Amino acid sequence: MQVVSSKEFATHQDKYFDLALSEEVAIKRGKNLFHLTYRQPYPEQPILEPDDDFRRAISGEEFKRRALLMVEDLDKKYAKK
């Protein structure tokens, strides 16, 4: 890690941005220390078209209705003997 003053950084910004590609650079300004690091940009996610799974999916309301029916059936079968 390389530590530079804020004045040095302001004077030679390109140098320190290039250096940040390979190592961490810290910029000291008074009592504060700022870290300059490089992070690769996130790859752009492709926009997908709806597929057959999407078309076969049920709505939230339909899921809720079916789940309640299943719970009622299980309750009748096991809890109310």
C-alpha positions, 0 to 999 in steps of 0.5 A: 500500500502506498500512502500519499498526501492529498496535495501529491494526489491532486498533482499526479492523479493519473499516476495514482489511478494507474497505480491503484490498478495493481495495489491499494493507494491511501491518500492522507488528508489531515487526520483522515486516510482515504483508500483508493482501490480498483474494482472491476465493473459488474458485467451487464446482465442480459434481459431474459425473455419469459420461458415455459416455466414462467408461463406455467407458474401460478399466481400468489393468490392461487398458491395461497388457495392451494396451500390452505386446501392442503393444510385443511386436508392435513388437519382433517386427516391427522388432527381431528381423529 
